[in-house]
């Protein structure tokens, strides 16, 4: 009997967390680069938004600045001390990863929660990640799902993919399955590998209002494997389902995967 166990799916979740998903550009990078000298002066003068922006520029090595997590943490902490939500989200990320600072998950949860409580969507998403993994606080999937759903409803694609994975793990009713498919499709159609993995599983099982379709399920597993987000679990799932398929069905799944194009990320989906 083949299964994708909970521990394996958890491994997929780790791949969804990226600096870009935690700290969106604010203002747009082009504007920040045009005004980097002024941003630096404003940050030195104590402007929290300038401090948060400068932290992001150092974190990314943008606008001619050398990548420097120590400076990123310094400016993010200064911005956070003045209640800047984007600075708080970035500081939470740096503390959780031990980048430029000593790793401190309790502090990471503190700053992520403060950011989330202000409605800053990357902070909302990162709080969900921390709570799901039990980093800095007892693991709490119910609260993690709540925060991830909020971020996903505001168009945050990484949160939508993360939510799909958590719902897949915690699904107990047909209603849960329908919501899982909703978010897996939302993120998967834009190229999120974790969501594609879940969508493949739901097609293979015929759950969430989807027909049982080995070809379509295999296609989504192929896409997840190509994205690099699915890891060993996706490779195993793909091998398992293809053992049940004819050569013609396997060829069709690969043909569909080769022809597939992600939907463009527009509007709120870029958050």
Secondary structure, DSSP 8 states (H G I E B T S, - for coil): -----HHHHHHHHHTT--HHHHS--SS-HHHHHHTHHHHHHHHHTT-HHHHHHHHHHHHHT-TT----HHHHHHHHHHHHHTT-HHHHHHHHHHHHHTSSS---HHHHHHHHHHHHHTT-HHHHHHHHHHHHHTSSS---HHHHHHHHHHHHHTT-HHHHHHHHHHHHHH--SHHHHHHHHHHHHHHHTTT-HHHHHHHHHHHHHT-TT----HHHHHHHHHHHHHHT-SHHHHHHHHHHHHTTS-HHHHHHHHHHHHH-------GGGG-
